[in-house]
Amino acid sequence: MPIVSLGICQMPVVEEKKENLKTAAAYVAAAAVRGCRIVILPEMFNCPYQTELFAAYAESYPDGETLQLLGELAARHRVVLVGGSIPERDSAGRIYNTCFVFGREGNLLAKYRKIHLFDVAIAQGAQFQESAVITAGSAGTVLTVDGLCLGVAICYDIRFPELARAMVLQGADILIYPAAFSPVTGPVHWELLLRARAVDNQVFTVGVSPGATPGAVYQPYGHSLAVDPWGDLLGQCGSQEELLCVAVDLTRLQKVRQELPLLQHRRPDLY
Ligand SMILES: NC(=O)CCC(=O)C(=O)O
């Protein structure tokens, strides 16, 4: 399958969980109507990105209402659904920032728990202590579906080139980052990081943020985008809510890697 259409759902996230689920369902339906076979939601799409709210919105697999809905939506629309992330509670009561991926039969294909937690204190205003509530995951996630290899990580993970490289060495064709970048770091780093990971690994990268939500305490930067293995933008949203559909042509990846065989030129024996 050399060309596949991705649905990038830059949806707003409000305080009411049910409203977020309705919005997500509408976005997935619209993406399917537009022919997208892989549909991606943003980080913490069922819950505002505020640590003090995570426990109240947390759900466990398989019974959580958000997780039930994601499976149903994937099956109803026959799409691979990369379910952004939600606060996930495990049987010991720990909470993770987790991405669940569902297949076209509504089956769980994979799950990824955010490894690098957003603990920062940036003078211009981005103060966040994700680890106050969230437990870090302990494994990367790469999955193959329809002959396409997807690497999944979450937001702040994009800053760690080692994780991206590890996923690519495991065969990833597309690196998918559900995210909610801050309005302070977003304008300077977001596009740069996605393009850097794309160019240094010759891979498609996709970042999916919530859109602007009037009155929200945390206003994510938005600007969801997809980048090809040459570093060219395939499409980008603004700050407002939007469904962006982009076509990913895998022959592009093969061509770039053939012409500029970067991955073959690595010298892991020397560094
Ligand atoms: N949700 C996050 O991990 C935010 C990451 C972020 O804004 C950054 O600058 O990194």
The ligand as a Gaussian input file, in Angstrom:
#p B3LYP/6-31G(d) Opt

LIG

0 1
 N        2.417000      17.695000      26.613000
 C        3.706000      17.841000      26.539000
 O        4.475000      16.898000      26.682000
 C        4.175000      19.233000      26.249000
 C        5.549000      19.266000      25.628000
 C        5.997000      20.625000      25.301000
 O        5.250000      21.593000      25.272000
 C        7.410000      20.806000      24.983000
 O        7.817000      21.957000      24.790000
 O        8.163000      19.829000      24.920000

